[in-house]
Amino acid sequence: MRGLEETSMATYPTGSWRAAARSMFLALATGLLLVACGGGGGGDDTPAAPALEGTWRLSLTQSGSTSTGGTVPGSSVPSQQQVAAINTASFAQLLGSSSYQGYTVTLNASTITITGAGTNLAIVVNSLSTSNYRGCGTSCGVGKTVAYDMSVNLTVSGTLNGVVQSGSGAGVVTVTYTRVS
């Protein structure tokens, strides 16, 4: 599953689980990074660091495969403190609000319940951690990067559009912001 390690597959079709889990993981990681972090001060690893300037490109790397997102202003590149504040509840909240539009989504701490026609799905964010923050210091010119690693463990159970979903997955994504202008 390219970075998501399966620990239980039950009745979920293997190919679908792999594609769905990878897509879900990357989509929610991207959404969380762009919305929840808020950005500001990613250059220096100190609390008083000023917001970065310029335009930065977001990319996510998982098991050697890189997905490039859009560009964001330097003020959206998160500081080390903002990255450290990401937790299972904020990750679950963003996953539920951004990934399942058109369904009824209920959040309870780190559990997301999605309901709708033929759908009664539970996603539990079992754990989430960030590590290895790498700022660009005080010299954050074009080509410089800010990066960190994010580890997530999810459990999925229920039905989505009438298809049984069941499994667990864990993955590590390296989040990189590269200054492009």
Backbone as a chain_set.jsonl record, in Angstrom:
{"seq": "MRGLEETSMATYPTGSWRAAARSMFLALATGLLLVACGGGGGGDDTPAAPALEGTWRLSLTQSGSTSTGGTVPGSSVPSQQQVAAINTASFAQLLGSSSYQGYTVTLNASTITITGAGTNLAIVVNSLSTSNYRGCGTSCGVGKTVAYDMSVNLTVSGTLNGVVQSGSGAGVVTVTYTRVS", "coords": {"N": [[0.818, -1.172, 0.0], [2.066, 1.184, -0.465], [3.455, 2.636, 1.704], [1.491, 2.674, 3.651], [0.92, 0.49, 6.118], [-0.715, -2.495, 6.228], [-2.709, -3.934, 8.748], [-4.957, -5.34, 9.282], [-7.337, -6.79, 7.264], [-9.831, -7.926, 6.784], [-12.985, -7.992, 5.236], [-12.652, -6.148, 3.247], [-12.016, -5.233, -0.094], [-8.793, -5.811, -1.268], [-7.295, -4.234, -3.227], [-8.908, -1.942, -3.424], [-8.855, -1.015, -0.773], [-6.166, -0.339, -0.468], [-5.787, 1.743, -2.377], [-7.767, 3.543, -1.536], [-7.012, 4.069, 1.128], [-4.464, 5.212, 0.818], [-5.086, 7.48, -0.755], [-6.887, 8.772, 0.974], [-5.238, 9.248, 3.183], [-3.231, 10.956, 2.113], [-4.852, 13.062, 1.199], [-6.079, 14.015, 3.559], [-3.825, 14.696, 4.991], [-2.754, 16.75, 3.427], [-4.872, 18.616, 3.535], [-4.968, 19.113, 6.298], [-2.488, 20.277, 6.693], [-2.632, 22.612, 5.187], [-4.813, 23.976, 6.25], [-5.183, 23.624, 9.112], [-2.686, 24.162, 10.315], [-2.116, 26.825, 9.826], [0.197, 28.344, 9.585], [3.199, 30.399, 9.481], [6.242, 31.6, 10.399], [8.052, 29.498, 9.744], [10.761, 29.415, 9.156], [12.811, 29.816, 11.153], [13.603, 27.967, 14.078], [12.667, 28.975, 16.451], [10.414, 30.354, 18.948], [9.84, 33.096, 18.454], [10.122, 33.545, 15.769], [9.835, 35.276, 12.671], [7.143, 35.421, 10.217], [7.499, 33.593, 7.186], [8.46, 34.734, 3.9], [7.498, 35.169, 0.425], [6.66, 32.66, -2.09], [5.711, 29.301, -1.657], [6.003, 25.801, -2.405], [4.071, 22.999, -1.677], [4.805, 19.648, -0.87], [4.249, 16.122, -0.507], [5.736, 13.236, 0.673], [5.675, 9.786, 0.559], [6.789, 6.687, 1.261], [8.733, 6.901, -0.785], [7.261, 7.902, -2.912], [6.184, 10.882, -4.294], [3.812, 13.445, -3.903], [2.815, 16.397, -5.282], [1.547, 19.381, -4.081], [-0.369, 22.413, -4.204], [0.711, 25.873, -4.363], [1.639, 27.957, -1.621], [1.465, 30.923, 0.398], [4.363, 32.277, 2.071], [3.675, 32.884, 4.679], [2.013, 30.818, 5.374], [3.521, 28.6, 5.863], [4.199, 26.285, 8.312], [5.404, 26.808, 11.686], [7.809, 25.274, 13.905], [6.581, 25.003, 16.396], [3.856, 25.12, 15.723], [3.586, 22.813, 14.192], [4.174, 20.91, 16.133], [1.886, 21.109, 17.64], [-0.139, 19.771, 16.327], [-2.664, 17.351, 16.642], [-4.441, 14.22, 17.353], [-7.203, 14.78, 17.51], [-7.508, 17.267, 16.135], [-6.656, 16.491, 13.633], [-8.544, 14.504, 12.995], [-10.844, 16.094, 12.97], [-10.369, 17.753, 10.744], [-10.132, 15.838, 8.697], [-12.715, 14.753, 8.65], [-14.236, 17.035, 7.987], [-13.253, 17.897, 5.524], [-12.911, 15.762, 3.734], [-15.237, 14.249, 3.302], [-17.455, 15.507, 2.058], [-20.903, 16.078, 1.425], [-21.874, 13.986, 2.84], [-23.226, 13.062, 6.065], [-21.385, 14.033, 8.762], [-20.045, 13.147, 11.829], [-18.256, 14.084, 14.648], [-16.314, 12.839, 17.321], [-14.101, 13.394, 19.544], [-11.315, 11.728, 18.535], [-12.624, 10.174, 16.697], [-14.374, 9.663, 13.723], [-17.524, 9.628, 12.312], [-19.229, 8.713, 9.494], [-22.146, 9.122, 7.704], [-24.795, 8.274, 5.444], [-26.577, 7.667, 2.349], [-26.455, 4.269, 2.047], [-24.196, 4.264, 3.586], [-22.326, 3.964, 6.504], [-19.882, 4.628, 8.232], [-16.978, 4.352, 10.226], [-14.131, 6.07, 11.21], [-11.211, 5.921, 12.942], [-8.77, 7.855, 14.339], [-6.089, 6.606, 15.503], [-3.526, 7.238, 16.38], [-1.237, 9.971, 16.128], [1.647, 11.637, 15.224], [4.279, 14.046, 15.068], [7.546, 14.693, 13.827], [11.098, 15.349, 13.561], [11.459, 18.022, 12.574], [12.591, 20.375, 10.226], [13.76, 23.374, 9.747], [14.562, 26.308, 7.762], [16.254, 28.078, 8.859], [17.66, 31.343, 9.132], [18.061, 32.0, 6.565], [16.145, 31.819, 4.093], [15.825, 31.63, 1.249], [14.937, 31.361, -2.308], [14.53, 28.003, -3.292], [15.191, 26.916, -0.852], [14.156, 24.773, 1.897], [11.524, 23.751, 4.157], [10.722, 21.223, 6.342], [9.084, 18.272, 7.705], [8.261, 15.216, 9.46], [5.324, 13.205, 9.539], [3.47, 10.914, 11.321], [0.798, 8.639, 11.121], [-1.843, 6.62, 12.381], [-4.575, 4.78, 11.455], [-7.903, 3.407, 11.825], [-10.431, 1.797, 10.073], [-13.883, 1.108, 9.708], [-17.014, -0.363, 8.761], [-19.503, 0.634, 6.317], [-19.215, 2.084, 3.072], [-20.914, 3.712, 0.692], [-22.339, 1.322, 0.303], [-20.343, -0.606, 0.207], [-18.4, -2.833, 2.056], [-16.098, -1.798, 4.46], [-13.069, -2.317, 6.056], [-10.31, -2.231, 8.077], [-6.921, -1.462, 9.05], [-4.396, 1.013, 9.093], [-1.127, 2.349, 8.905], [1.074, 5.039, 8.49], [3.844, 7.028, 7.311], [4.431, 10.298, 6.449], [6.465, 12.545, 4.746], [6.511, 15.905, 4.951], [7.03, 18.613, 2.913], [7.952, 21.921, 2.31], [8.909, 23.985, -0.252], [10.651, 26.828, -1.201], [9.664, 28.764, -3.92], [9.541, 31.248, -5.066]], "CA": [[0.0, 0.0, 0.0], [2.944, 2.338, -0.638], [3.667, 3.432, 2.892], [0.516, 2.344, 4.682], [1.102, -0.909, 6.429], [-1.992, -3.088, 6.601], [-2.636, -4.843, 9.878], [-6.18, -6.116, 9.287], [-8.011, -6.497, 6.011], [-11.193, -8.464, 6.85], [-13.698, -8.209, 3.985], [-12.444, -5.038, 2.321], [-11.218, -5.635, -1.253], [-7.427, -5.35, -1.062], [-6.923, -3.142, -4.116], [-9.668, -0.76, -3.054], [-8.354, -0.524, 0.504], [-4.875, 0.304, -0.67], [-5.976, 3.016, -3.071], [-8.564, 4.436, -0.695], [-6.236, 4.481, 2.295], [-3.413, 6.127, 0.376], [-5.721, 8.734, -1.155], [-7.427, 9.404, 2.168], [-4.126, 9.698, 4.006], [-2.618, 12.121, 1.488], [-5.816, 14.162, 1.156], [-6.247, 14.62, 4.865], [-2.562, 15.322, 5.371], [-2.676, 18.023, 2.716], [-5.857, 19.521, 4.109], [-4.552, 19.504, 7.642], [-1.335, 21.16, 6.612], [-2.991, 23.907, 4.629], [-5.847, 24.655, 7.017], [-5.034, 23.599, 10.565], [-1.429, 24.728, 10.791], [-2.192, 28.274, 9.801], [1.463, 28.862, 9.092], [3.865, 31.538, 10.098], [7.476, 31.398, 11.158], [8.674, 28.204, 9.482], [12.186, 29.471, 8.858], [13.622, 29.656, 12.334], [12.979, 27.029, 15.006], [12.416, 29.644, 17.725], [9.039, 30.84, 19.044], [9.668, 34.464, 17.985], [10.49, 33.631, 14.358], [8.853, 35.982, 11.839], [6.549, 34.635, 9.131], [8.311, 33.529, 5.972], [7.976, 35.504, 2.768], [7.571, 34.502, -0.86], [5.724, 31.588, -2.445], [6.269, 27.988, -1.328], [5.264, 24.664, -2.956], [3.903, 21.904, -0.73], [4.858, 18.285, -1.408], [4.142, 15.053, 0.477], [6.448, 12.042, 0.222], [5.309, 8.596, 1.32], [7.449, 5.498, 0.702], [9.427, 7.229, -2.017], [6.349, 8.482, -3.897], [5.91, 12.269, -3.924], [2.652, 14.139, -4.454], [3.027, 17.833, -5.147], [0.325, 20.156, -3.923], [-0.314, 23.752, -4.737], [1.621, 26.801, -3.715], [1.095, 28.688, -0.487], [2.329, 32.039, 0.79], [5.296, 31.962, 3.148], [2.995, 32.989, 5.973], [1.295, 29.562, 5.631], [4.47, 27.531, 6.206], [4.098, 26.2, 9.775], [6.582, 26.825, 12.55], [8.009, 24.04, 14.661], [5.588, 24.967, 17.457], [2.563, 24.798, 15.116], [3.628, 21.397, 13.812], [4.116, 20.128, 17.374], [0.541, 21.201, 18.205], [-1.082, 18.917, 15.595], [-3.007, 16.182, 17.452], [-5.412, 13.316, 16.729], [-8.52, 15.415, 17.402], [-7.508, 18.264, 15.057], [-6.517, 15.735, 12.391], [-9.852, 13.883, 12.753], [-11.785, 17.15, 12.62], [-10.134, 18.181, 9.381], [-10.468, 14.724, 7.802], [-14.17, 14.682, 8.533], [-14.833, 18.21, 7.356], [-12.787, 18.158, 4.16], [-12.829, 14.588, 2.87], [-16.501, 13.558, 3.125], [-18.517, 16.457, 1.757], [-22.073, 15.409, 0.882], [-22.305, 12.999, 3.83], [-23.346, 13.587, 7.422], [-20.152, 13.694, 9.466], [-20.098, 13.394, 13.262], [-16.939, 13.956, 15.262], [-16.255, 12.625, 18.755], [-12.66, 13.324, 19.828], [-10.553, 11.305, 17.361], [-13.445, 9.26, 15.903], [-15.215, 10.293, 12.709], [-18.576, 8.748, 11.816], [-19.767, 9.234, 8.24], [-23.387, 8.432, 7.364], [-25.491, 8.725, 4.245], [-27.174, 6.551, 1.615], [-25.558, 3.111, 1.958], [-22.932, 4.584, 4.26], [-22.202, 4.085, 7.945], [-18.454, 4.359, 8.305], [-16.244, 4.933, 11.348], [-12.683, 6.195, 11.049], [-10.597, 6.287, 14.212], [-7.367, 8.262, 14.274], [-5.53, 5.979, 16.704], [-2.37, 8.003, 16.842], [-0.637, 10.909, 15.197], [2.798, 12.329, 15.803], [5.163, 14.728, 14.137], [8.934, 14.639, 14.28], [12.162, 15.672, 12.62], [11.228, 19.33, 11.948], [13.79, 20.952, 9.647], [13.527, 24.721, 9.245], [15.627, 26.805, 6.881], [17.034, 29.073, 9.591], [17.418, 32.74, 8.795], [18.318, 32.157, 5.137], [15.089, 31.024, 3.468], [15.662, 32.087, -0.131], [14.404, 30.432, -3.311], [15.165, 26.695, -3.277], [15.31, 26.417, 0.527], [13.017, 23.958, 2.309], [11.092, 23.504, 5.533], [10.139, 19.876, 6.249], [8.923, 17.478, 8.916], [7.632, 13.909, 9.264], [4.06, 13.018, 10.249], [3.063, 9.505, 11.401], [-0.619, 8.497, 11.45], [-2.377, 5.272, 12.425], [-6.03, 4.863, 11.306], [-8.713, 2.195, 11.732], [-11.657, 2.057, 9.315], [-14.843, 0.005, 9.757], [-18.381, -0.022, 8.368], [-19.766, 0.592, 4.879], [-19.152, 3.337, 2.332], [-21.653, 3.498, -0.559], [-22.724, -0.074, 0.211], [-19.175, -1.495, 0.177], [-17.844, -3.045, 3.399], [-14.747, -1.258, 4.662], [-12.522, -2.77, 7.322], [-8.861, -2.342, 8.049], [-6.101, -0.509, 9.788], [-3.218, 1.4, 8.337], [-0.223, 3.318, 9.514], [1.98, 5.56, 7.483], [4.652, 8.203, 7.598], [4.518, 11.219, 5.321], [7.368, 13.674, 4.91], [5.882, 17.118, 4.448], [8.104, 19.542, 2.53], [7.635, 23.201, 1.681], [10.079, 24.485, -0.961], [10.42, 28.188, -1.679], [9.764, 28.846, -5.38], [9.743, 32.659, -5.461]], "C": [[0.87, 1.247, 0.0], [3.015, 3.199, 0.608], [2.638, 3.223, 3.987], [0.604, 0.856, 4.912], [-0.206, -1.487, 6.927], [-1.808, -4.037, 7.774], [-3.884, -5.7, 9.986], [-6.965, -5.787, 8.033], [-9.446, -6.999, 5.96], [-11.815, -8.616, 5.463], [-13.499, -7.098, 2.958], [-11.609, -5.506, 1.135], [-9.836, -4.998, -1.185], [-7.059, -4.166, -1.937], [-7.622, -1.849, -3.753], [-9.158, -0.165, -1.748], [-7.045, 0.216, 0.309], [-5.026, 1.67, -1.314], [-6.718, 4.009, -2.191], [-7.751, 4.948, 0.485], [-5.147, 5.472, 1.903], [-4.016, 7.484, 0.013], [-6.234, 9.494, 0.056], [-6.304, 9.999, 3.004], [-3.497, 10.955, 3.415], [-3.568, 13.31, 1.454], [-5.955, 14.816, 2.519], [-4.961, 15.258, 5.349], [-2.432, 16.684, 4.704], [-3.64, 19.03, 3.309], [-5.449, 20.013, 5.478], [-3.426, 20.514, 7.575], [-1.721, 22.54, 6.132], [-3.979, 24.68, 5.495], [-5.512, 24.731, 8.499], [-3.758, 24.26, 11.059], [-1.459, 26.239, 10.801], [-0.918, 28.944, 9.347], [2.025, 29.998, 9.906], [5.102, 31.141, 10.854], [8.168, 30.089, 10.909], [10.167, 28.237, 9.266], [13.061, 29.159, 10.044], [12.885, 28.735, 13.298], [12.701, 27.656, 16.369], [11.004, 30.207, 17.757], [8.827, 32.227, 18.441], [9.983, 34.632, 16.494], [9.417, 34.365, 13.561], [8.305, 35.057, 10.757], [7.479, 34.675, 7.926], [7.666, 34.361, 4.877], [8.032, 34.648, 1.515], [6.492, 33.458, -1.049], [6.424, 30.253, -2.261], [5.391, 26.899, -1.929], [5.262, 23.545, -1.923], [4.044, 20.571, -1.454], [4.834, 17.297, -0.246], [4.83, 13.825, -0.092], [6.122, 10.899, 1.157], [5.905, 7.399, 0.608], [8.063, 5.782, -0.661], [8.568, 7.84, -3.104], [5.965, 9.885, -3.432], [4.696, 12.802, -4.658], [2.875, 15.625, -4.209], [1.689, 18.542, -5.09], [0.486, 21.512, -4.565], [0.732, 24.59, -4.039], [0.881, 27.543, -2.612], [2.01, 29.872, -0.199], [3.24, 31.616, 1.942], [4.664, 32.018, 4.517], [2.225, 31.726, 6.333], [2.219, 28.401, 5.959], [4.522, 27.456, 7.729], [5.445, 26.253, 10.487], [6.698, 25.482, 13.256], [6.95, 23.91, 15.761], [4.207, 24.605, 16.902], [2.503, 23.332, 14.71], [3.495, 20.523, 15.059], [2.709, 20.113, 17.972], [-0.502, 20.353, 17.469], [-1.364, 17.687, 16.447], [-4.093, 15.351, 16.763], [-6.764, 13.976, 16.549], [-8.56, 16.438, 16.269], [-7.403, 17.583, 13.697], [-7.858, 15.099, 12.021], [-10.868, 14.924, 12.323], [-11.606, 17.577, 11.174], [-10.477, 17.077, 8.377], [-11.962, 14.665, 7.576], [-14.762, 15.839, 7.77], [-14.421, 18.389, 5.906], [-12.882, 16.965, 3.222], [-14.168, 13.928, 2.566], [-17.656, 14.528, 2.929], [-19.663, 15.715, 1.079], [-22.604, 14.314, 1.793], [-22.542, 13.73, 5.146], [-22.136, 13.099, 8.192], [-20.306, 14.101, 10.93], [-18.71, 13.151, 13.832], [-17.089, 13.766, 16.762], [-14.794, 12.356, 19.091], [-11.933, 12.903, 18.558], [-11.306, 10.29, 16.502], [-14.362, 10.055, 14.978], [-16.247, 9.259, 12.288], [-19.198, 9.43, 10.612], [-21.008, 8.433, 7.902], [-24.007, 9.081, 6.132], [-26.096, 7.512, 3.57], [-26.154, 5.425, 1.461], [-24.249, 3.291, 2.693], [-23.127, 4.707, 5.762], [-20.772, 3.661, 8.268], [-17.848, 5.055, 9.516], [-14.758, 4.934, 11.013], [-12.141, 6.668, 12.389], [-9.145, 6.65, 13.945], [-6.751, 7.77, 15.583], [-4.355, 6.76, 17.267], [-1.869, 8.903, 15.725], [0.536, 11.557, 15.905], [3.591, 13.004, 14.694], [6.568, 14.679, 14.713], [9.852, 15.2, 13.2], [11.912, 16.985, 11.871], [12.56, 19.895, 11.474], [13.446, 22.304, 9.033], [14.676, 25.141, 8.338], [16.425, 27.908, 7.553], [16.667, 30.483, 9.199], [17.654, 33.017, 7.313], [17.335, 31.277, 4.366], [14.795, 31.509, 2.051], [15.09, 31.017, -1.031], [15.231, 29.145, -3.299], [15.332, 26.103, -1.886], [14.045, 25.664, 0.913], [12.776, 24.025, 3.812], [10.375, 22.162, 5.463], [9.973, 19.267, 7.631], [8.236, 16.171, 8.547], [6.366, 13.837, 10.108], [3.683, 11.534, 10.168], [1.611, 9.432, 11.847], [-0.989, 7.026, 11.429], [-3.899, 5.393, 12.443], [-6.66, 3.48, 11.344], [-10.022, 2.587, 11.061], [-12.567, 0.851, 9.454], [-16.227, 0.509, 9.377], [-18.569, -0.16, 6.873], [-19.681, 2.005, 4.307], [-19.777, 3.072, 0.971], [-21.966, 2.02, -0.79], [-21.575, -1.066, 0.184], [-18.592, -1.588, 1.582], [-16.397, -2.566, 3.427], [-14.246, -1.756, 6.01], [-11.018, -2.881, 7.194], [-8.2, -1.285, 8.904], [-4.901, -0.172, 8.933], [-2.409, 2.416, 9.104], [0.723, 3.795, 8.435], [2.743, 6.763, 7.984], [4.734, 9.024, 6.325], [5.553, 12.272, 5.674], [6.748, 14.856, 4.201], [6.997, 18.118, 4.153], [7.508, 20.776, 1.87], [8.929, 23.696, 1.038], [9.786, 25.879, -1.496], [10.666, 28.257, -3.186], [9.885, 30.286, -5.869], [9.737, 33.556, -4.227]], "O": [[0.408, 2.296, 0.448], [2.666, 4.378, 0.564], [2.892, 3.564, 5.142], [0.385, 0.059, 4.0], [-0.75, -1.028, 7.932], [-0.876, -4.842, 7.798], [-3.88, -6.695, 10.711], [-7.233, -4.616, 7.765], [-10.218, -6.513, 5.134], [-11.248, -9.29, 4.603], [-14.127, -7.119, 1.9], [-10.57, -6.131, 1.344], [-9.72, -3.779, -1.057], [-6.549, -3.171, -1.421], [-7.011, -0.781, -3.77], [-9.04, 1.054, -1.625], [-6.849, 1.293, 0.872], [-4.45, 2.649, -0.841], [-6.342, 5.178, -2.111], [-7.8, 6.136, 0.805], [-4.937, 6.469, 2.595], [-3.505, 8.522, 0.434], [-6.046, 10.706, 0.164], [-6.411, 11.13, 3.478], [-3.253, 11.921, 4.139], [-3.142, 14.447, 1.657], [-5.948, 16.043, 2.623], [-5.004, 16.267, 6.053], [-2.044, 17.66, 5.346], [-3.266, 20.175, 3.561], [-5.572, 21.2, 5.781], [-3.416, 21.495, 8.319], [-1.19, 23.537, 6.62], [-3.984, 25.911, 5.476], [-5.557, 25.814, 9.081], [-3.758, 24.865, 12.132], [-0.888, 26.868, 11.692], [-0.969, 30.029, 8.769], [1.426, 30.482, 10.866], [5.022, 30.42, 11.849], [8.837, 29.591, 11.815], [10.795, 27.181, 9.197], [13.961, 28.324, 9.952], [11.655, 28.732, 13.323], [12.517, 26.933, 17.349], [10.442, 30.51, 16.704], [7.732, 32.513, 17.957], [10.096, 35.761, 16.015], [8.226, 34.114, 13.744], [8.917, 34.043, 10.422], [8.158, 35.673, 7.682], [6.471, 34.654, 4.925], [8.551, 33.533, 1.539], [5.537, 33.377, -0.277], [7.578, 30.085, -2.654], [4.168, 27.042, -1.966], [6.301, 23.188, -1.367], [3.471, 20.38, -2.527], [5.325, 17.584, 0.846], [4.541, 13.415, -1.217], [6.265, 11.007, 2.374], [5.555, 7.127, -0.54], [7.923, 4.982, -1.587], [9.097, 8.262, -4.132], [5.481, 10.063, -2.314], [4.561, 12.637, -5.87], [3.095, 16.056, -3.077], [0.817, 18.336, -5.934], [1.386, 21.724, -5.379], [1.527, 24.097, -3.238], [-0.335, 27.728, -2.667], [3.199, 29.83, -0.515], [2.913, 30.7, 2.696], [5.066, 31.286, 5.421], [1.819, 31.568, 7.484], [1.744, 27.318, 6.3], [4.853, 28.447, 8.381], [6.47, 25.81, 9.969], [5.784, 24.658, 13.202], [6.474, 22.805, 16.025], [3.464, 23.862, 17.543], [1.469, 22.685, 14.873], [2.789, 19.515, 15.043], [2.373, 19.205, 18.731], [-1.633, 20.229, 17.939], [-0.434, 17.04, 16.928], [-4.603, 15.739, 15.712], [-7.419, 13.756, 15.53], [-9.533, 16.483, 15.517], [-7.994, 18.044, 12.721], [-8.266, 15.149, 10.861], [-11.666, 14.679, 11.419], [-12.589, 17.746, 10.453], [-11.049, 17.354, 7.323], [-12.422, 14.543, 6.441], [-15.693, 15.655, 6.986], [-15.169, 18.979, 5.127], [-12.928, 17.155, 2.006], [-14.239, 13.112, 1.647], [-18.708, 14.39, 3.554], [-19.433, 14.83, 0.255], [-23.678, 13.768, 1.539], [-22.113, 14.871, 5.321], [-21.885, 11.896, 8.269], [-20.651, 15.242, 11.237], [-18.07, 12.141, 13.536], [-17.891, 14.444, 17.403], [-14.309, 11.235, 18.943], [-11.935, 13.655, 17.583], [-10.7, 9.616, 15.669], [-15.035, 10.994, 15.401], [-15.89, 8.132, 11.944], [-19.639, 10.576, 10.691], [-20.952, 7.207, 7.818], [-23.78, 10.252, 5.827], [-26.127, 6.432, 4.159], [-25.116, 5.603, 0.824], [-23.292, 2.554, 2.453], [-23.983, 5.458, 6.231], [-20.497, 2.492, 8.54], [-18.166, 6.21, 9.799], [-14.203, 3.922, 10.585], [-12.566, 7.7, 12.907], [-8.385, 5.854, 13.393], [-6.867, 8.415, 16.625], [-4.217, 6.918, 18.48], [-2.058, 8.626, 14.54], [0.422, 11.977, 17.056], [3.569, 12.58, 13.539], [6.756, 14.63, 15.929], [9.428, 15.484, 12.08], [12.131, 17.054, 10.661], [13.54, 19.9, 12.218], [12.905, 22.371, 7.929], [15.649, 24.404, 8.173], [17.194, 28.605, 6.891], [15.498, 30.787, 8.96], [17.469, 34.144, 6.855], [17.647, 30.136, 4.026], [13.643, 31.766, 1.704], [14.793, 29.908, -0.589], [16.462, 29.182, -3.298], [15.589, 24.907, -1.753], [12.984, 25.886, 0.33], [13.672, 24.307, 4.608], [9.505, 21.976, 4.612], [10.621, 19.677, 8.595], [7.693, 16.036, 7.451], [6.324, 14.332, 11.234], [3.589, 10.97, 9.077], [1.223, 10.074, 12.823], [-0.521, 6.27, 10.578], [-4.459, 6.03, 13.334], [-6.037, 2.495, 10.946], [-10.646, 3.582, 11.431], [-12.118, -0.29, 9.338], [-16.572, 1.662, 9.637], [-17.894, -0.96, 6.224], [-20.026, 2.985, 4.968], [-19.239, 2.297, 0.18], [-21.875, 1.522, -1.912], [-21.818, -2.272, 0.141], [-18.323, -0.573, 2.223], [-15.593, -2.882, 2.55], [-14.949, -1.621, 7.011], [-10.513, -3.555, 6.296], [-8.834, -0.355, 9.403], [-4.447, -0.994, 8.136], [-2.944, 3.234, 9.852], [1.122, 3.022, 7.564], [2.348, 7.425, 8.943], [5.066, 8.508, 5.258], [5.528, 12.83, 6.771], [6.491, 14.812, 2.997], [7.807, 18.433, 5.025], [6.663, 20.675, 0.981], [9.946, 23.815, 1.721], [8.779, 26.086, -2.172], [11.727, 27.865, -3.672], [10.302, 30.506, -7.006], [9.891, 34.772, -4.347]]}, "num_chains": 1, "name": "protein.A"}
